[in-house]
Amino acid sequence: MKCANCNQKECYKGKDCTKIIESVKDAYNEEALKSLKVATAIESRYYMQKTRIQELILYAKEMGYTNLGVAFCIGLQTEAELICDVLSKHFTVYSVCCKVCGIDKSYFELERLHKRIEIDTESENGVESEVEAMCNPIGQATLLNKEHTDLNIILGLCIGHDILFTNHSDAPVTTLAVKDRVLAHNPLGAIYSRYHLNRL
């Protein structure tokens, strides 16, 4: 399939270009069908009227969710606090920062963002190293799993970390914001700007 290169998009008018239609229809049962119905109803009723945060609240309520988890990047601490405050008006909200557990990058021999600083402290070993905690998406998922969240929300996790979090989350996961340090967390800006598009 190369739908991105198709200029006709006749599927929009009901054409089936695949041979999987019956098996796909069968896959929409119970929870999947409920999610589909709720999502489609929100699109239909509030098209161009609700923000993504408002849609998230509507979706979670219609799905009957009561416990939400927010896995956020430490760089979006302010945003996480505001979003959790908003969500807390409707749900029980748990939040976990990406640096949870404070595991030093040296434990897994990870590349460091900042140059390691060696300090002579005249200690027994003579040298102490400054800790640079790694991002810990599996830890974030584990802690939210322990809270039995119904839905987990990604807020600005790095590429790859978001994948690990999603893979280890017991609850379904939605993304409210993705990490893009260059474009203020708006990755589509790279294709809307000729300057960035040329660099791609």
C-alpha positions in Angstrom: 0.0 0.0 0.0 1.2 3.5 -0.9 -1.9 5.5 -0.1 0.2 8.7 0.4 1.0 8.7 -3.3 -2.6 8.1 -4.4 -4.3 11.2 -5.8 -7.8 9.6 -6.2 -8.6 8.4 -2.7 -11.7 6.6 -4.0 -11.9 4.8 -0.6 -13.4 8.1 0.6 -16.4 7.3 -1.6 -16.5 3.6 -0.6 -14.1 1.8 -3.0 -12.1 -1.1 -1.5 -8.6 -1.4 -2.8 -7.7 -4.2 -0.4 -8.6 -7.8 0.2 -8.8 -7.5 4.0 -12.2 -5.8 4.4 -14.0 -8.7 6.0 -11.3 -9.6 8.5 -11.0 -5.9 9.4 -14.7 -5.7 10.0 -14.5 -8.7 12.3 -11.7 -7.0 14.3 -14.0 -4.2 15.5 -15.7 -6.0 18.3 -16.4 -5.1 21.9 -13.8 -2.5 23.2 -12.5 -1.7 19.7 -16.0 -1.0 18.4 -16.9 1.1 21.4 -13.8 3.2 20.9 -14.6 3.6 17.2 -18.1 4.7 18.0 -17.1 7.2 20.6 -14.3 8.6 18.5 -16.6 8.9 15.4 -19.3 10.5 17.5 -16.9 13.2 18.8 -15.7 13.9 15.3 -19.3 14.2 14.0 -20.7 16.3 16.8 -17.8 18.6 17.5 -16.0 19.0 14.2 -13.9 22.1 14.3 -15.4 23.1 17.7 -13.3 21.3 20.3 -9.6 21.4 21.1 -7.7 18.1 21.4 -7.8 18.5 25.2 -11.5 18.9 25.2 -11.9 15.9 22.8 -9.7 13.9 25.2 -12.0 14.7 28.1 -15.1 13.8 26.1 -13.6 10.6 24.8 -12.5 9.4 28.3 -15.9 10.2 29.8 -17.8 8.4 27.0 -15.5 5.4 27.4 -16.2 5.3 31.1 -12.6 5.9 32.1 -12.1 7.2 35.6 -8.3 6.9 36.1 -6.0 8.7 33.7 -2.2 8.6 33.6 0.1 11.3 32.2 3.6 10.3 31.2 5.5 13.6 30.7 8.9 15.0 29.8 10.6 17.0 32.5 11.0 19.8 30.0 7.2 20.1 29.9 6.7 20.3 33.7 4.7 23.5 33.5 2.4 22.1 30.8 2.0 18.8 32.6 0.9 20.6 35.8 -1.7 22.7 33.9 -3.0 19.7 32.0 -3.2 17.5 35.1 -5.1 20.3 36.9 -7.6 20.5 34.0 -8.0 16.7 33.8 -8.4 16.4 37.6 -11.7 18.3 37.4 -13.1 15.2 35.7 -10.9 12.2 36.6 -8.4 10.8 39.0 -5.1 11.7 37.5 -1.7 10.1 38.0 1.5 11.6 36.5 5.0 10.3 36.1 8.0 12.4 35.1 10.5 10.9 32.5 13.4 11.0 35.0 11.6 8.8 37.5 13.9 6.5 39.5 16.9 8.8 38.8 18.9 6.1 37.0 22.3 7.4 35.9 23.0 7.1 32.2 26.3 5.4 33.0 24.4 2.3 34.3 23.4 1.4 30.7 26.4 3.1 29.2 24.2 5.7 27.5 25.5 8.7 25.7 25.4 11.8 27.9 23.9 15.2 26.9 26.3 17.0 29.2 30.0 16.4 29.6 30.7 14.3 32.6 32.1 16.4 35.5 34.8 14.8 37.7 35.1 16.3 41.1 38.0 15.6 43.5 36.4 15.3 46.9 39.3 13.6 48.7 36.9 10.8 49.3 37.9 7.1 49.7 37.7 6.7 45.9 39.1 10.1 45.2 36.5 11.0 42.4 32.8 11.5 42.3 30.8 11.8 39.0 27.9 14.1 38.4 24.7 12.1 37.8 22.8 12.6 34.6 19.6 10.7 34.9 18.3 8.9 31.9 14.7 9.0 30.7 12.9 6.0 32.0 9.8 5.2 29.9 9.5 1.7 31.1 9.5 3.0 34.7 6.8 5.5 33.8 4.6 2.7 32.3 5.3 0.4 35.3 4.2 3.0 37.8 1.0 3.9 35.9 0.3 0.2 35.5 0.4 -0.1 39.3 -2.2 2.6 39.5 -4.5 0.6 37.1 -5.0 3.6 34.8 -7.7 3.3 32.2 -6.0 5.5 29.7 -2.4 6.9 29.5 -1.5 10.2 27.9 2.0 10.9 26.5 3.1 14.5 26.9 6.3 15.3 25.1 8.3 12.1 25.4 11.3 11.7 23.1 11.2 9.6 20.0 11.8 6.0 21.0 10.9 6.7 24.6 7.3 7.1 23.5 7.5 3.7 21.8 8.9 2.0 24.8 6.2 3.6 27.0 3.5 2.5 24.7 4.8 -1.0 24.4 4.9 -1.4 28.2 1.7 0.3 29.1 -1.2 -2.0 30.2 -3.7 0.8 29.4 -4.4 2.2 25.9 -2.2 5.2 25.1 -2.9 8.5 23.3 -0.4 11.3 22.5 -1.3 14.8 23.4 2.1 16.3 22.4 5.3 14.9 20.8 8.8 16.1 21.5 10.2 18.5 19.0 12.7 20.8 20.6 13.4 22.7 17.5 9.8 23.4 16.4 8.1 24.1 19.8 6.7 20.5 19.8 5.1 21.0 16.5 6.8 18.4 14.2 4.6 19.3 11.2 6.2 22.7 11.2 9.1 21.0 9.4 7.0 20.4 6.3 5.1 23.7 6.5 8.3 25.7 6.5 10.3 25.7 3.2 13.5 26.3 5.2 13.0 23.1 7.3 11.6 21.1 4.3 14.7 21.8 2.3 16.9 20.6 5.1 14.9 17.4 5.2 
